[in-house]
Amino acid sequence: MAAETDLGPARFVQPLFVHAGSGDRPIDALPGRSRLDLDGLVRTAERLLAVGVGAVALFPAVDESLKTRDAAECLRPDGLVPRAVQALKERFPELVVVTDVALDPYSSDGHDGLVADDGRVLNDETLEILAAQALMHARAGADVVAPSDMMDGRVAAIRDELDGAGFTDVSILAYTAKYASAYYGPFRAALDSAPRAGDKKTYQMDPRNRREALIEARLDEAEGADVLMVKPAGAYLDVIAELRAATSLPIAAYQVSGEYAMLAAAIGRGWLDERAAVTESLIAIRRAGADLILTYWAEKAAGWFGPAAG
């Protein structure tokens, strides 16, 4: 009765990796996680709904042969993400489906935006593609589009595109404060989406900056974002708290692959108790002010707390 922080399945979003092949393929860098085929995706969604997790975030593992410098595969209406969204919404219309909007899974350069011959990531030239990608996801049935690219102005471009096509009810979860973090390694291994040259420091945020996150939040809110995201979560609890105090919008936080992998490794060696350590990490994120938590532990943690705990 005296607890100040609630935690439960209603707060969780389960990130899921999907591929176009057959069978589920374990991800070495993320113990217990797999790239799912469409059948595996549907089975997983059914389990999640059964334990009270009502939202998933999809990330595509695209075949290397389909990756090009212009990332054209991201705009194919019968591509992997549209088919995955359709499969989920046809079976579970009540499931909230969040899609990733960025070019890195589809780009032969491995960057979130188009890349010039001299290596510069082209912000403005990327916006039109991101907006078209988001519209394609909405047409497939996505409830929420989540631009993770960190290009300036992309929330406004996506909102205009969605509204102009009549998708006014599709929400935007903006990766508002996405830091240039060392904790993304296992995720990039899962999607083979690491930059082929250079890094992402010219468009992702400097880990030394906190006030900059408030600037990004004001911009995203003014451009029409519905939810603001901080990524990673555990190393940026202060940023979550800053954004919580600065906006009335919901705040999401992503407990990223590196955070998961560190816990999983220590748990696997018997150095940490799984339930106690994972619960404490999630409580910390929630206590800092996150309304939604994207976490690879969502299904298992939901089983610990039960649907009523949310």
Contacts in CASP RR format, 6 or more apart in sequence:
PFRMAT RR
TARGET T0000
AUTHOR 0000-0000-0000
METHOD contacts of the structure
MODEL  1
MAAETDLGPARFVQPLFVHAGSGDRPIDALPGRSRLDLDGLVRTAERLLA
VGVGAVALFPAVDESLKTRDAAECLRPDGLVPRAVQALKERFPELVVVTD
VALDPYSSDGHDGLVADDGRVLNDETLEILAAQALMHARAGADVVAPSDM
MDGRVAAIRDELDGAGFTDVSILAYTAKYASAYYGPFRAALDSAPRAGDK
KTYQMDPRNRREALIEARLDEAEGADVLMVKPAGAYLDVIAELRAATSLP
IAAYQVSGEYAMLAAAIGRGWLDERAAVTESLIAIRRAGADLILTYWAEK
AAGWFGPAAG
4 287 0 8 1.000
5 283 0 8 1.000
5 286 0 8 1.000
5 287 0 8 1.000
6 286 0 8 1.000
6 309 0 8 1.000
6 310 0 8 1.000
7 279 0 8 1.000
7 282 0 8 1.000
7 283 0 8 1.000
7 286 0 8 1.000
7 305 0 8 1.000
7 309 0 8 1.000
7 310 0 8 1.000
8 301 0 8 1.000
8 302 0 8 1.000
8 305 0 8 1.000
8 306 0 8 1.000
8 309 0 8 1.000
8 310 0 8 1.000
9 51 0 8 1.000
9 52 0 8 1.000
9 53 0 8 1.000
9 54 0 8 1.000
9 298 0 8 1.000
9 301 0 8 1.000
9 302 0 8 1.000
9 303 0 8 1.000
9 305 0 8 1.000
9 306 0 8 1.000
9 307 0 8 1.000
9 309 0 8 1.000
9 310 0 8 1.000
10 52 0 8 1.000
10 54 0 8 1.000
10 307 0 8 1.000
10 310 0 8 1.000
11 286 0 8 1.000
11 290 0 8 1.000
11 291 0 8 1.000
11 292 0 8 1.000
11 293 0 8 1.000
11 310 0 8 1.000
12 53 0 8 1.000
12 55 0 8 1.000
12 292 0 8 1.000
12 293 0 8 1.000
12 294 0 8 1.000
12 295 0 8 1.000
12 298 0 8 1.000
12 301 0 8 1.000
12 302 0 8 1.000
13 53 0 8 1.000
13 55 0 8 1.000
13 56 0 8 1.000
13 57 0 8 1.000
13 96 0 8 1.000
13 98 0 8 1.000
13 252 0 8 1.000
13 292 0 8 1.000
13 293 0 8 1.000
13 294 0 8 1.000
13 295 0 8 1.000
13 298 0 8 1.000
14 44 0 8 1.000
14 48 0 8 1.000
14 53 0 8 1.000
14 55 0 8 1.000
14 56 0 8 1.000
14 57 0 8 1.000
14 294 0 8 1.000
14 295 0 8 1.000
14 296 0 8 1.000
14 298 0 8 1.000
14 299 0 8 1.000
15 56 0 8 1.000
15 57 0 8 1.000
15 59 0 8 1.000
15 254 0 8 1.000
15 294 0 8 1.000
15 295 0 8 1.000
15 296 0 8 1.000
16 36 0 8 1.000
16 41 0 8 1.000
16 44 0 8 1.000
16 56 0 8 1.000
16 57 0 8 1.000
16 58 0 8 1.000
16 59 0 8 1.000
17 27 0 8 1.000
17 33 0 8 1.000
17 34 0 8 1.000
17 35 0 8 1.000
17 36 0 8 1.000
17 59 0 8 1.000
17 60 0 8 1.000
17 61 0 8 1.000
17 190 0 8 1.000
17 191 0 8 1.000
18 35 0 8 1.000
18 36 0 8 1.000
18 37 0 8 1.000
18 38 0 8 1.000
18 41 0 8 1.000
18 58 0 8 1.000
18 59 0 8 1.000
18 60 0 8 1.000
18 61 0 8 1.000
18 80 0 8 1.000
18 81 0 8 1.000
18 84 0 8 1.000
19 25 0 8 1.000
19 35 0 8 1.000
19 36 0 8 1.000
19 37 0 8 1.000
19 60 0 8 1.000
19 61 0 8 1.000
19 80 0 8 1.000
20 37 0 8 1.000
20 62 0 8 1.000
20 63 0 8 1.000
20 79 0 8 1.000
20 80 0 8 1.000
21 37 0 8 1.000
22 37 0 8 1.000
23 36 0 8 1.000
23 37 0 8 1.000
23 39 0 8 1.000
23 40 0 8 1.000
24 34 0 8 1.000
24 35 0 8 1.000
24 36 0 8 1.000
24 37 0 8 1.000
24 40 0 8 1.000
25 34 0 8 1.000
25 35 0 8 1.000
26 32 0 8 1.000
26 33 0 8 1.000
26 34 0 8 1.000
27 33 0 8 1.000
27 34 0 8 1.000
27 35 0 8 1.000
27 186 0 8 1.000
27 189 0 8 1.000
27 190 0 8 1.000
28 189 0 8 1.000
29 185 0 8 1.000
29 186 0 8 1.000
29 189 0 8 1.000
29 190 0 8 1.000
29 257 0 8 1.000
29 261 0 8 1.000
30 186 0 8 1.000
30 187 0 8 1.000
30 190 0 8 1.000
30 257 0 8 1.000
30 260 0 8 1.000
30 261 0 8 1.000
30 264 0 8 1.000
30 296 0 8 1.000
31 261 0 8 1.000
31 264 0 8 1.000
31 265 0 8 1.000
31 268 0 8 1.000
32 264 0 8 1.000
33 190 0 8 1.000
33 260 0 8 1.000
33 296 0 8 1.000
35 61 0 8 1.000
35 190 0 8 1.000
36 44 0 8 1.000
38 83 0 8 1.000
38 84 0 8 1.000
38 87 0 8 1.000
41 84 0 8 1.000
41 87 0 8 1.000
41 88 0 8 1.000
42 87 0 8 1.000
42 88 0 8 1.000
42 91 0 8 1.000
42 92 0 8 1.000
44 56 0 8 1.000
44 299 0 8 1.000
45 56 0 8 1.000
45 88 0 8 1.000
45 91 0 8 1.000
45 92 0 8 1.000
45 95 0 8 1.000
46 91 0 8 1.000
46 92 0 8 1.000
47 299 0 8 1.000
48 54 0 8 1.000
48 56 0 8 1.000
48 95 0 8 1.000
48 298 0 8 1.000
48 299 0 8 1.000
48 302 0 8 1.000
49 92 0 8 1.000
49 94 0 8 1.000
49 95 0 8 1.000
51 299 0 8 1.000
51 302 0 8 1.000
51 303 0 8 1.000
51 306 0 8 1.000
51 307 0 8 1.000
52 302 0 8 1.000
52 306 0 8 1.000
52 307 0 8 1.000
53 298 0 8 1.000
53 299 0 8 1.000
53 302 0 8 1.000
54 94 0 8 1.000
54 95 0 8 1.000
54 96 0 8 1.000
55 95 0 8 1.000
55 96 0 8 1.000
55 97 0 8 1.000
55 98 0 8 1.000
55 144 0 8 1.000
55 292 0 8 1.000
56 88 0 8 1.000
56 95 0 8 1.000
56 96 0 8 1.000
56 97 0 8 1.000
56 98 0 8 1.000
57 98 0 8 1.000
57 99 0 8 1.000
57 100 0 8 1.000
57 146 0 8 1.000
57 294 0 8 1.000
58 81 0 8 1.000
58 84 0 8 1.000
58 85 0 8 1.000
58 97 0 8 1.000
58 98 0 8 1.000
58 99 0 8 1.000
58 100 0 8 1.000
59 100 0 8 1.000
59 105 0 8 1.000
59 187 0 8 1.000
59 190 0 8 1.000
59 191 0 8 1.000
60 80 0 8 1.000
60 81 0 8 1.000
60 84 0 8 1.000
60 100 0 8 1.000
60 105 0 8 1.000
60 106 0 8 1.000
60 191 0 8 1.000
61 105 0 8 1.000
61 190 0 8 1.000
61 191 0 8 1.000
61 192 0 8 1.000
62 73 0 8 1.000
62 80 0 8 1.000
62 105 0 8 1.000
62 106 0 8 1.000
62 191 0 8 1.000
64 192 0 8 1.000
66 73 0 8 1.000
66 106 0 8 1.000
67 73 0 8 1.000
67 106 0 8 1.000
67 107 0 8 1.000
67 108 0 8 1.000
67 110 0 8 1.000
68 106 0 8 1.000
68 107 0 8 1.000
68 108 0 8 1.000
69 107 0 8 1.000
69 108 0 8 1.000
69 109 0 8 1.000
69 114 0 8 1.000
69 115 0 8 1.000
70 114 0 8 1.000
71 103 0 8 1.000
71 106 0 8 1.000
71 107 0 8 1.000
71 113 0 8 1.000
71 114 0 8 1.000
71 129 0 8 1.000
72 106 0 8 1.000
73 79 0 8 1.000
73 106 0 8 1.000
74 103 0 8 1.000
74 105 0 8 1.000
74 106 0 8 1.000
74 129 0 8 1.000
74 133 0 8 1.000
75 129 0 8 1.000
75 132 0 8 1.000
75 133 0 8 1.000
75 136 0 8 1.000
76 82 0 8 1.000
77 136 0 8 1.000
77 139 0 8 1.000
77 140 0 8 1.000
81 99 0 8 1.000
81 100 0 8 1.000
81 137 0 8 1.000
81 140 0 8 1.000
82 136 0 8 1.000
82 137 0 8 1.000
82 139 0 8 1.000
82 140 0 8 1.000
83 140 0 8 1.000
85 97 0 8 1.000
85 99 0 8 1.000
85 137 0 8 1.000
85 140 0 8 1.000
85 141 0 8 1.000
85 142 0 8 1.000
86 140 0 8 1.000
86 141 0 8 1.000
88 95 0 8 1.000
88 97 0 8 1.000
89 95 0 8 1.000
89 97 0 8 1.000
89 140 0 8 1.000
89 141 0 8 1.000
96 143 0 8 1.000
96 144 0 8 1.000
97 141 0 8 1.000
97 142 0 8 1.000
97 143 0 8 1.000
97 144 0 8 1.000
98 142 0 8 1.000
98 143 0 8 1.000
98 144 0 8 1.000
98 145 0 8 1.000
98 146 0 8 1.000
98 173 0 8 1.000
99 134 0 8 1.000
99 137 0 8 1.000
99 142 0 8 1.000
99 144 0 8 1.000
99 145 0 8 1.000
99 146 0 8 1.000
100 146 0 8 1.000
100 148 0 8 1.000
101 130 0 8 1.000
101 133 0 8 1.000
101 134 0 8 1.000
101 137 0 8 1.000
101 145 0 8 1.000
101 146 0 8 1.000
101 147 0 8 1.000
101 148 0 8 1.000
101 149 0 8 1.000
101 154 0 8 1.000
101 158 0 8 1.000
102 112 0 8 1.000
102 113 0 8 1.000
102 130 0 8 1.000
102 147 0 8 1.000
102 148 0 8 1.000
102 149 0 8 1.000
103 110 0 8 1.000
103 111 0 8 1.000
103 112 0 8 1.000
103 113 0 8 1.000
103 114 0 8 1.000
103 126 0 8 1.000
103 129 0 8 1.000
103 130 0 8 1.000
103 149 0 8 1.000
104 110 0 8 1.000
104 111 0 8 1.000
104 112 0 8 1.000
104 113 0 8 1.000
104 149 0 8 1.000
104 191 0 8 1.000
104 193 0 8 1.000
104 195 0 8 1.000
105 191 0 8 1.000
105 193 0 8 1.000
107 113 0 8 1.000
107 114 0 8 1.000
107 115 0 8 1.000
108 196 0 8 1.000
109 115 0 8 1.000
109 195 0 8 1.000
109 196 0 8 1.000
109 197 0 8 1.000
110 193 0 8 1.000
110 194 0 8 1.000
110 195 0 8 1.000
110 196 0 8 1.000
111 121 0 8 1.000
111 195 0 8 1.000
111 200 0 8 1.000
112 121 0 8 1.000
112 126 0 8 1.000
112 148 0 8 1.000
112 149 0 8 1.000
112 150 0 8 1.000
112 151 0 8 1.000
112 200 0 8 1.000
112 203 0 8 1.000
113 121 0 8 1.000
113 122 0 8 1.000
113 123 0 8 1.000
113 126 0 8 1.000
113 129 0 8 1.000
113 149 0 8 1.000
113 151 0 8 1.000
113 203 0 8 1.000
114 121 0 8 1.000
114 122 0 8 1.000
114 125 0 8 1.000
114 126 0 8 1.000
114 129 0 8 1.000
115 121 0 8 1.000
115 122 0 8 1.000
116 122 0 8 1.000
119 197 0 8 1.000
119 198 0 8 1.000
120 202 0 8 1.000
121 202 0 8 1.000
121 203 0 8 1.000
123 151 0 8 1.000
123 152 0 8 1.000
123 203 0 8 1.000
126 149 0 8 1.000
126 151 0 8 1.000
126 154 0 8 1.000
127 151 0 8 1.000
127 153 0 8 1.000
127 154 0 8 1.000
127 157 0 8 1.000
128 157 0 8 1.000
130 147 0 8 1.000
130 149 0 8 1.000
130 151 0 8 1.000
130 154 0 8 1.000
130 157 0 8 1.000
130 158 0 8 1.000
131 154 0 8 1.000
131 157 0 8 1.000
131 158 0 8 1.000
131 160 0 8 1.000
131 161 0 8 1.000
132 161 0 8 1.000
134 145 0 8 1.000
134 147 0 8 1.000
134 158 0 8 1.000
134 161 0 8 1.000
134 162 0 8 1.000
134 170 0 8 1.000
134 172 0 8 1.000
135 161 0 8 1.000
135 162 0 8 1.000
135 165 0 8 1.000
135 167 0 8 1.000
137 145 0 8 1.000
138 145 0 8 1.000
138 162 0 8 1.000
138 165 0 8 1.000
138 167 0 8 1.000
138 170 0 8 1.000
139 165 0 8 1.000
139 167 0 8 1.000
142 170 0 8 1.000
143 170 0 8 1.000
143 171 0 8 1.000
144 170 0 8 1.000
144 171 0 8 1.000
144 172 0 8 1.000
144 173 0 8 1.000
144 226 0 8 1.000
144 227 0 8 1.000
145 158 0 8 1.000
145 162 0 8 1.000
145 170 0 8 1.000
145 171 0 8 1.000
145 172 0 8 1.000
145 173 0 8 1.000
146 172 0 8 1.000
146 173 0 8 1.000
146 174 0 8 1.000
146 175 0 8 1.000
146 229 0 8 1.000
147 154 0 8 1.000
147 155 0 8 1.000
147 158 0 8 1.000
147 172 0 8 1.000
147 174 0 8 1.000
147 175 0 8 1.000
148 175 0 8 1.000
148 178 0 8 1.000
148 231 0 8 1.000
149 175 0 8 1.000
149 203 0 8 1.000
150 175 0 8 1.000
150 178 0 8 1.000
150 200 0 8 1.000
150 203 0 8 1.000
150 204 0 8 1.000
150 205 0 8 1.000
151 203 0 8 1.000
152 219 0 8 1.000
153 219 0 8 1.000
153 223 0 8 1.000
155 172 0 8 1.000
155 174 0 8 1.000
155 219 0 8 1.000
155 220 0 8 1.000
155 223 0 8 1.000
155 224 0 8 1.000
155 225 0 8 1.000
156 223 0 8 1.000
156 224 0 8 1.000
158 172 0 8 1.000
159 172 0 8 1.000
159 223 0 8 1.000
159 224 0 8 1.000
162 168 0 8 1.000
162 170 0 8 1.000
162 172 0 8 1.000
171 226 0 8 1.000
171 227 0 8 1.000
172 224 0 8 1.000
172 225 0 8 1.000
172 226 0 8 1.000
172 227 0 8 1.000
173 225 0 8 1.000
173 226 0 8 1.000
173 227 0 8 1.000
173 229 0 8 1.000
173 252 0 8 1.000
174 220 0 8 1.000
174 225 0 8 1.000
174 227 0 8 1.000
174 228 0 8 1.000
174 229 0 8 1.000
175 229 0 8 1.000
175 231 0 8 1.000
176 213 0 8 1.000
176 216 0 8 1.000
176 217 0 8 1.000
176 220 0 8 1.000
176 225 0 8 1.000
176 228 0 8 1.000
176 229 0 8 1.000
176 230 0 8 1.000
176 243 0 8 1.000
177 205 0 8 1.000
177 212 0 8 1.000
177 213 0 8 1.000
177 216 0 8 1.000
177 217 0 8 1.000
177 228 0 8 1.000
177 229 0 8 1.000
177 230 0 8 1.000
177 231 0 8 1.000
177 236 0 8 1.000
177 239 0 8 1.000
177 243 0 8 1.000
178 204 0 8 1.000
178 205 0 8 1.000
178 229 0 8 1.000
178 231 0 8 1.000
179 204 0 8 1.000
179 205 0 8 1.000
179 206 0 8 1.000
179 207 0 8 1.000
179 231 0 8 1.000
179 232 0 8 1.000
179 235 0 8 1.000
179 236 0 8 1.000
180 199 0 8 1.000
180 200 0 8 1.000
180 201 0 8 1.000
180 204 0 8 1.000
180 205 0 8 1.000
180 206 0 8 1.000
180 207 0 8 1.000
181 204 0 8 1.000
181 207 0 8 1.000
181 231 0 8 1.000
181 232 0 8 1.000
181 235 0 8 1.000
181 256 0 8 1.000
183 232 0 8 1.000
183 235 0 8 1.000
183 256 0 8 1.000
183 257 0 8 1.000
183 258 0 8 1.000
183 259 0 8 1.000
184 232 0 8 1.000
184 256 0 8 1.000
184 257 0 8 1.000
184 258 0 8 1.000
185 194 0 8 1.000
185 257 0 8 1.000
185 258 0 8 1.000
186 257 0 8 1.000
186 258 0 8 1.000
186 260 0 8 1.000
186 261 0 8 1.000
187 193 0 8 1.000
187 256 0 8 1.000
187 257 0 8 1.000
187 258 0 8 1.000
188 194 0 8 1.000
190 257 0 8 1.000
205 212 0 8 1.000
205 213 0 8 1.000
205 216 0 8 1.000
206 212 0 8 1.000
207 235 0 8 1.000
210 238 0 8 1.000
210 239 0 8 1.000
210 242 0 8 1.000
213 230 0 8 1.000
213 239 0 8 1.000
213 242 0 8 1.000
213 243 0 8 1.000
214 242 0 8 1.000
214 243 0 8 1.000
214 246 0 8 1.000
217 228 0 8 1.000
217 243 0 8 1.000
217 246 0 8 1.000
217 247 0 8 1.000
218 246 0 8 1.000
220 228 0 8 1.000
221 228 0 8 1.000
221 247 0 8 1.000
221 249 0 8 1.000
225 249 0 8 1.000
226 249 0 8 1.000
226 250 0 8 1.000
227 249 0 8 1.000
227 250 0 8 1.000
227 251 0 8 1.000
227 252 0 8 1.000
227 291 0 8 1.000
227 292 0 8 1.000
228 243 0 8 1.000
228 247 0 8 1.000
228 249 0 8 1.000
228 250 0 8 1.000
228 251 0 8 1.000
228 252 0 8 1.000
229 251 0 8 1.000
229 252 0 8 1.000
229 253 0 8 1.000
229 254 0 8 1.000
229 294 0 8 1.000
230 236 0 8 1.000
230 239 0 8 1.000
230 240 0 8 1.000
230 243 0 8 1.000
230 251 0 8 1.000
230 252 0 8 1.000
230 253 0 8 1.000
230 254 0 8 1.000
230 290 0 8 1.000
231 253 0 8 1.000
231 254 0 8 1.000
231 256 0 8 1.000
232 254 0 8 1.000
232 255 0 8 1.000
232 256 0 8 1.000
232 258 0 8 1.000
232 259 0 8 1.000
233 240 0 8 1.000
233 253 0 8 1.000
233 254 0 8 1.000
233 255 0 8 1.000
233 256 0 8 1.000
233 259 0 8 1.000
233 285 0 8 1.000
233 290 0 8 1.000
233 293 0 8 1.000
234 253 0 8 1.000
234 255 0 8 1.000
234 259 0 8 1.000
234 281 0 8 1.000
234 284 0 8 1.000
234 285 0 8 1.000
236 253 0 8 1.000
237 284 0 8 1.000
237 285 0 8 1.000
237 288 0 8 1.000
238 288 0 8 1.000
240 251 0 8 1.000
240 253 0 8 1.000
240 285 0 8 1.000
240 288 0 8 1.000
240 289 0 8 1.000
240 290 0 8 1.000
241 288 0 8 1.000
241 289 0 8 1.000
243 251 0 8 1.000
244 251 0 8 1.000
244 288 0 8 1.000
244 289 0 8 1.000
244 290 0 8 1.000
250 291 0 8 1.000
250 292 0 8 1.000
251 289 0 8 1.000
251 290 0 8 1.000
251 291 0 8 1.000
251 292 0 8 1.000
252 290 0 8 1.000
252 291 0 8 1.000
252 292 0 8 1.000
252 293 0 8 1.000
252 294 0 8 1.000
253 285 0 8 1.000
253 288 0 8 1.000
253 290 0 8 1.000
253 292 0 8 1.000
253 293 0 8 1.000
253 294 0 8 1.000
254 293 0 8 1.000
254 294 0 8 1.000
254 295 0 8 1.000
255 281 0 8 1.000
255 282 0 8 1.000
255 285 0 8 1.000
255 293 0 8 1.000
255 294 0 8 1.000
255 295 0 8 1.000
255 296 0 8 1.000
255 297 0 8 1.000
257 296 0 8 1.000
259 281 0 8 1.000
260 295 0 8 1.000
260 296 0 8 1.000
260 297 0 8 1.000
263 272 0 8 1.000
263 277 0 8 1.000
263 278 0 8 1.000
263 281 0 8 1.000
266 272 0 8 1.000
266 277 0 8 1.000
267 273 0 8 1.000
267 274 0 8 1.000
267 277 0 8 1.000
267 278 0 8 1.000
275 304 0 8 1.000
278 297 0 8 1.000
278 300 0 8 1.000
278 301 0 8 1.000
279 301 0 8 1.000
279 304 0 8 1.000
282 293 0 8 1.000
282 295 0 8 1.000
282 297 0 8 1.000
282 301 0 8 1.000
285 293 0 8 1.000
286 293 0 8 1.000
295 301 0 8 1.000
END
